Amino acid sequence: MVISIYRILINSILISYSITYLSIQLYSFFIGGDKESQHLKKLLETGKDHEKIAAMKSILELMLHGEQLQSLLMHVIRFVMPSKNKALKKLLMLYWEICPKRNPDGTPKQEMVLVCNDLRNDLLHPNEFIRGQCLRFLCKLKEADILEPLAPSVRACLEHKHAYVRKNAVLAIFSIYKNFDYLIPDAIELIETYLNTEADQGARRNALIMLMNTHLQSAVAYYHTVVAQIPNMDPQLQLSFIEIIRKDCKSPNADKAKYIQSVISLLTVPSSTVRYEAASTLVFLSTHASAIKAAATCYIELAYKESDNNVKLIVLMKINELREKNDRMLDDCVMDILRVISSPDLQVRKKCLSIALDMISNRNVDEVVLFLKKELVKTHDQEYEKTFEYRQVLIQAIHSCAIKFPQVADSVVHVLMEFLNDSGKTTSVDVITFVKEVMERFPHLRRGIVTSLLDAFGEMKNSRTLRGALWALGEYADEPELIEMAMERIRESIGAVPILQAEEVVDQPSSPSKSPTRGTSPSRKQPKTTQRVLADGTYATETVFSQMSPTLKKQAVKPPLRTLIFAGDFFVTTVLATTLTKLSLRYSQISTVASSVNAFKTAAMLIMTSIIRVGKSEYVAQLMDEDSYSRIVTCIRVLSSVPQDKAMVQSFLQDSRQAFTKIVSARDKLQTRTTSHVKAQVDDVVSFRLLKGKKDDTGADEDVLDISRATGAGSDEDVYVSKLDRIFQLTGYSDPIYAEAYITVHQFDILLDILIINQTRDTLQNLTIEFSALGDLKLVEKPTTTTVGPHGFHSIKANFKVSSTESGIIFGNIVYDGTQLSDFKCVTMNDIHIDIMDYIKPLSCSETQFRSMWDEFEWENKILVSTPIKNLHEYLKFVLKVTNMKCLTPEHALSGDCGFLAANMYAQSIFGEDALANICLESSEDVVHGHIRIRSKTQGIALALGEKITLAQKNPEIEVGK
């Protein structure tokens, strides 16, 4: 009887709409209408399937852009709904999801009865995929009037023979019960019964998800019945049980011991995802040492066996978090973590070494250093990805171990010194830096290191390495035999002196008596004869004579220092002159033989005068600069002065060493400042979950805290910085619409919370905001249309994604309908300039890394200093504040007031882009002059920082006030 009445109602609606459709067609014929709507109606009515598909796509696109298209609803019902085309069926489901289903007064449209009948037919369709598609659509439907007659059909789908239909039916019941529980009041009991009889793993997982989110006790009860079978279940089902454990363990009646045992059994399952989640859950359940080590072991195995480098980095980050929360509990796992270093990716290796270095203690330092030395030796025998960079990372790691644990310094310093002649510039520089620091920190190792340094001195070819070695010899060769040996090695590396006369002798032609006989040449090799096949197939004999040019021959036999001198590298010669002066002065204090002292000084001055003469000759690539000349002449005067100037002697023999000692001390203080931080205050609240009341929220769930951090909520900036500072006015007070935006920047997202105020007495319909952006900004989702009443308020949110550190501009218009249908009005908004300082964070790097990046980066922006600030140090602080960079130059190097200032600065964006800056200032007559050079790998960040400095230094008081 009910079905007959239902059919009669449907037939009457179809008849009435046929009459209505005819009247609408007549009205459109006489009055006229929207051409686009008429075209779409025609396509839906008379078109073929592919034309209907194109029409439906156009309708969906127009509706997503704010068009209502209510006149097309009946055409879709009449001409699209009966179609059996699968693609058209999918588009129809999307149309039902977004089309208006209610009248302006809130009552359901009569057409929805036809829609409901079609959905019911799909739920009873013999094709399981059509049933499943309809069930998935019902999960998105939020209309109780449509869902109510469909509930019995959805329940019947739980008994379908295909698992695809059953698991989608569970999700549909879950959605209906969550939004309208009165439609299926016995849904919990229904799913419990179904769960005990279901065999498909996917359907059981969906049922568990429903019970876990609607009635957790039922899910826990089912867990206890199948707890022994969980390790053998499907991975998706295992993840659901892990989620049940995480939710139920917060209750006071939870059996944590059984939960921990179950989670530990999941640490060895084949699925990597399950093991990762099980390890995270185990740490959440217990803080016992055995649980922490079991989770760490699982993480290490994942990082070692997974092939995806991104997964390796994520797991290594989890290991690092685990290490930070459990101090010194994972030190025994350091060798297991070092297994991950076998990965070919350099970033993974760096992260692995960083974690391992923080876990080193006196118990395992010998094993770690032995492992690092073996890896360093392998870089000579095997080819790795980015071999030189990997070798540099290993050297820095060994350096760090030797400084923290002096007992291993003796065993590693001689191994590292084998790389002083390495072809990679940064590698040999890192080694000589390490050698200098070890000699300063450990006096008992100086003699052996100086001896090894002298043995390797003749093989050094890098200018920076030679400068470091010469400085070390001048400072730490403090015994007569070491000083004499150092002088001998230096003379071997320079060659014959005087240098200029030796070169002139080589360039002079040989005497006739010693000239070779006719037809012979001492430098010509024997001819090389080969047979070749010509283009026409005949054979020919080819004889090749090779002879080295005299210039190349002379350059090939020059020792390292002599080569650098003729190449015009006079910075090395100034260091050489300083070293010779130090050795001579120290030798004069130690030796008691006056003739030996005079001979030593004479040899040193001969070398220096030879360098000066050849530096002013035509044999060098470029003439000696005035600074180098002045420095070498000063050294000659110090050695030739009788009696010796005590102030100059102290400057050479003591002040230089003291300056290096201050650098090492400053480095130690910086390291201590960065590693030591307060983990907890003594008066912090100690939260016990079992003793908390319902209203006590002093402790929070870690998952909730992670979500809040990810969304940017609860940050310290919101506490101290007023939201008024981030409000930007978009329109004027006299515009019909007043708009202002609150801008929130969190890592890669820019969120605009826009307040719209209707300042007119009219209702503004179809109001929306059209955004555009310049730079690497992308609008994630277009704001929806809305209607604002007279003097009404409305809030619109827009989200932009940022992909690089460049100055972006957001601009747009507010568009709404006028009083007439064809009238559109527009209000232009002010441009929003995105500040790149939100993406730049100050960081530290070593001097070697800074120099390496400075040579590598190709984009440079040079800014001239023009500021009313009169003090050099104040201007430096001002630039650091404006650019959010960190000064790498030590404080003691910036102390004093000499009228000059030079400093290096470094920062990194959240996208991994490095920014380097060098500032050179001079103060004359209370006016600061100079320039700032900014270098980066990409053009955007260099230009943006330069523009920021240029604009800020015009009004420094305003910027400092901000």
Secondary structure by P-SEA (a helix, b strand, c coil): caaaaaaaaaaaaaaaaaaaaaaaaaaaaaccccaaaaaaaaaaacccaaaaaaaaaaaaaaaaaccccccaaaaaaccccccccaaaaaaaaaaaacccccccccccccaaaaaaaaaaaaaacccaaaaaaaaaaaaacccccccccaaaaaaaacccccaaaaaaaaaaaaaaaacccccccaaaaaaaaaaaccccaaaaaaaaaaaaaccaaaaaaaaaacccccccccaaaaaaaaaaaaaaccccccaaaaaaaaaaaacccccaaaaaaaaaaaaaacccaaaaaaaaaaaaaaaaccccaaaaaaaaaaaaaaaaaccccccccccccccccccccaaaaaaaaaaaaaacccccaaaaaaaaaaaaaaaacccccaaaaaaaaaaaaaaaaaaaccccccccccccccccccccaaaaaaaaaaaaaaaaacccaaaaaaaaaaaaccccccaaaaaaaaaaaacccccaaaaaaaaaaaaaaacccaaaaaaaaaacccccccccccccccccccbbbbbbbccccbbbbbbbbbbbcaaaaaaaaccaaaaaaaaccaaaaaaaaaaaaaaaaaaaaccccaaaaaaaaaaaaaaaaaaaaaaacccccccccaaaaaaaaaaaaaaacccccaaaaaaaccaaaaaaaaaaaaaaaaaaaaaccccccccccccccccccccccccccaaaaaaaaaacccccccccccccccccccccccccbbbbbbccccccbbbbbbbbbbcccccccbbbbbbbbccccccccccccccccccbbbbbbbbbbbccccbbbbbbbbbbbcccccbbbbbbbcbbbbbccccbbbbcccaaaaaaaaacccbbbbbbbbcccccaaaaaaaaaaaaccccccccccccccccccccccccccccbbbbbbbbbbbbcccccccbbbbbcccaaaaaaaaaaaaaaaacaaaaaac
